[in-house]
C-alpha cells in the first residue's frame, strides 16, 4: 500500500484571542495565506505541486466562511489549479485535515496535500455560526445538551478528579511550555507572522503565563458553576444523563482550561514519489488514523475510545507508543486519558499544551501533530500518538512513526 | 338558538356574541367555530360594516375548547388520526388567520377592517387564542377575571396559534410564564404581559370605540409588517441564541424530560421563529398534532381535566340524597391537620369550632389560620378585614359544649384507637342526632373506629393530606356500616372547600397510603441491595414524581415509617412479610436519624435545616454495589410497586371506580402526572407487556411483583382498564 509521509510541519505563533492580542489585526484569510506561503517557500512547491489544500476551521462564518480554504489558496502564492477544501470537525478539524490527506494519498488520490487549519477566535467568536444541537429543542433536549465546560466538570465528577489535580496539571503545562520556548524546542515549526511589508507582527506564543503556581490558580472561581447550578441550570440536565451523580463538581476555570487564541498550522503530506520529485526527505509516516462518536453530554472523553480504536485497528498496544499529545481542552480531559491508560504523565504533552499556549480550534489538531513530531525527533523516539476531544461527543487520533 | 349571534349596531360595528347554548361557560365546539367563520365572512363582505367586536354574553368570556372535540376527531379519522387532527388544527388556523388579516391586501396591508375582542370575564385556552388573533383586546377591570393559556397543565399546548402569536409578540423568554407554566393572569398583569391591550369597566364599549377609531396601521400585526424581528432575538440572533440554549436546558431540568408537551411547545416556538408566520402556524400544527398523538396527552386530559371535574361535580355521589352542605363544622384536635382543616373550612365560609384539650392548644391551632392570612396580606391576596372576618368564623375552645349545632365533625386527634373512641363518645353526647362524624385517620380502619359510635351509619373517614391547604385531594373512606348520607355529606363538604374527592372502601391504608408505602419501601429495598440512593431518587424524578422515595421518607420522617411497620406487623402477625426495608428503617431509627425534622436521616442537613447531601454513613452498612442497575430497571421497580397495589385495590373493591384510582394517585402523591395515573399508565404500556414484566420482576426481585389475577386475565384478553372499566358505560349499565 502507498504510504503517506509528513514532509513538513509548521505553525504560526498563537496570539491572545482578544483585542489586545497581537494577531487581532490580522485577517483569517491573511494568516491562512501566510501559512500556506511558508509551506510553499520552505519546500519549493512550484506549480500544481499538491492535489489539494484541506483546511480545518470551526466557525465558518463571515471572514472564515465561504470556503476559506479556496480563498486562502487564491490569496497565497500557490498555483490556482490547487483547489481548496474547508472542513469542520470542531476541535479536531486540523487533525482531520491531515488524516483525510493521508488517507487520500494511501488510497491513491493524488501525491501530496497541504493539510492544516486556522482559527481567529478573537475575530470570529466561537459559537457565532450557531448550532442546532444547542438550540433546537428536538435535539438539545433529547441529547441532554450541555456546554463543554459542564461536560469537562462531568468528567471530573464521574472519574473523581479534584480541583487540585486539575490545577496541578495546568501549572505543569505552563512550566513545560515555558521550558520548551526557553530551549527553542519549537524553532523548527514556528514561523513569524509578518505584515504585507514584511514587518514582523508576532514570533512567539503570547498567551502563556510562565511561573503560574497553584496559589495563583486557587484564586480563580469555577467558570461553569453559575450556569450549572443557577441559570439556566445545566447540572440538572447533566444529572438526567448521569443519574447516579448527586451533583456536578465544578473544578474548571480559565486557568485549567484551554486558552482562546488566534493561530494557524499546516503540514505537507505526500507519498514517496512526491518526495523524490521535489527532493524532500520524509520525517515520519502517518501510521494510522481514527475517529469515533460517543455520548454528547459527557462529550469530551473521546481521546479514550478513539485511542482504543486506533490501537486495536492497528494491532498495537498502549505500550508501543513512545509519546502522546492529548489536547488540553480542559484539564480533566487529559487526566481522564492518563487514568484510562495508566500512562506516565511525563510522556504526555511533553512541551505543554493548550492550557498554556491556547487552542485555536481549527488549527490545534495540526499543531499537536507537528509538536509531537518535533519532540519524537528531539528525543529520538519512534512512535507518537496525538488525540483530541471533540464537541458534540467525538474523538480523533493520529499515530505517526518516524522514518 | 346557536352558540354565536351576529348583530350590526347603528355605528356599523358588527357585534359577534358568544353564548353557548345550555352551558354556564362558553366552550368552543366545532360547529361554533364554523359559525364564527361565517359571521367574520359576513362582516368582511358587508360594506356597511366598519369593524367587528367579538364578545360574550356570559359572565366570563370563555373556558376553552370543548375537549371532547379532540377525541371525536380522533375517532372519525379512522386509521389516520394524525391527518384528521392536523387538518382540523389547520382549519382553525385558517379561521383565526382570516380574523387577523381581515381582508387586507397581502402586499400593501390596506383595505382591512378592525376586529377587537371584548373580554368581559375569565378567558382561557382557545378563548385567549381567538382574542390574540384579533387586532385589539380590551378586558374587564374585574380583578377576579383571569386570562391565560393553561393548556400545558393538561399535557398539551396552545395549538390554535396562541403559541406562535404570543411568542412572536413578546419573545420566547417573556412568553414562558404564560405558555410553559400556564399561568392565568388578572387584567393588570395581563396588560403588562401584553396578553391584552387595555382594561376597561365596559370592555364592549371600549372595544367598539377602538374599532371606530382604528387606523389602517393599527390592524397590521408586527409579523405581517415589513422588518419584523422577534423580541429578545430569534434563535440564531446572538441574544436569542443564549435564550434558546437556556430554554431547552431549563425546561429539560424542570420537567425532567417527563412532559412531552413542554418539549413540543418549545420546538414549535423555535422552528416557527426561523420562518414566516404562515409556515410557523403549520409547524405549530404539526407539533400540536404530535402531542395529541402521544398517549400521555389523552391520559392527562382524561384524568386531570375530565375525570377530576366529574369527581368534583359528584360523579360518585349517592343518588337521591338531598344537599348536605356544611354550615357548622367541629374540628377535634388543633394539631397541624386539625388547624389546616379549620382553615380550609373557614375559607369556604363555614362556622368552625376548633377543639383541643386546653385553650392554649386550641388557640395555637387557630393561630395557623392567622399566619396563613398574614402571608396572604404580604402577597396582596388578603387584607386585615378579610383576615379578621375569617378568624371570627373560628371558635377555638376546649369546651365540647360549643359543638352543639354542628352538622359535621372531623376528628383529627392522636392516632390511637382508644383516644379516638373516648372522643367519639364524648362528642356524640353533645352533637345533634343527625350530625355526621368523620375521622381524619390515615392508618386506622374506619370500620373499627366506627364501633365507638352509636350511629355507625353516620360515621365515615375523611382523609386529608398534608399540608391541608395545599393538597388538592381528599380521600373519603366508607366503613362497613357507613350510609349514603354520610358519603353525600363528605362529598358536599369537599365540594365546599373546593378540593377533589375520591371515595374508597375501608381497607388497610385505604387507597393512597397503600400505594405510597410500596413506593417508598421499594426505594429503601434498593438501598439495601447496594443501589445508589442518588440513582433511586433521580430515577423517580425522571418519572415525573415531585420527590424520590428516599427523600419522601426523610420528609415524612423515619419514625413514622417505623411506627407504621410495627403497627402493620402487629396487626397482620405471621402474614406480614419480612422486609429489608424495615430493617433499614429500624436501624436509622436506632441511630436517631429520624429524617428532616431531626436534621439527619437519609440526608445530612445544614444548620438551617437545608438538605446538603445523602448521608455517607449509609454505605458503611449498605455498601454501593459495583454494578448499578440501569435507570429503566430502577424506574420500573418503582412504578410496578405502586401500580400493582392500585390494581389490587381495584381487584379487592377498595376502589370502585378507576377514575378515582388515577385522579387520586396524581393529586395525592404526584404519581407520574404525564401518565394520567397508575391505571392509565398500565393502559399506555399495555396489559400484556405489564403482565410479562411482572413475571420478570417477580423472578428477579420477589413475590411482591406477582401479577394480580385481574391483570393477568386482562393481559390474556388484551384488555385495557379504560376499555373494561369505562366509568361511563358502567354508569349506563
Interface residues (C-beta under 8 A of the other chain):
Chain A: X127 X128 X130 X134 X135 X136 X137 X138 X140 X141 X144 X145 X146 X147 X231 X232 X233 X234 X235 X236 X237 X239 X240 X243 X244 X245 X246 X247
Chain B: X235 X236 X238 X241 X244 X245 X246 X247 X248 X249 X250 X251 X252 X253 X254 X256 X257 X263 X266 X267 X270 X271 X532 X534 X535 X538 X539 X542 X613 X614 X628 X631
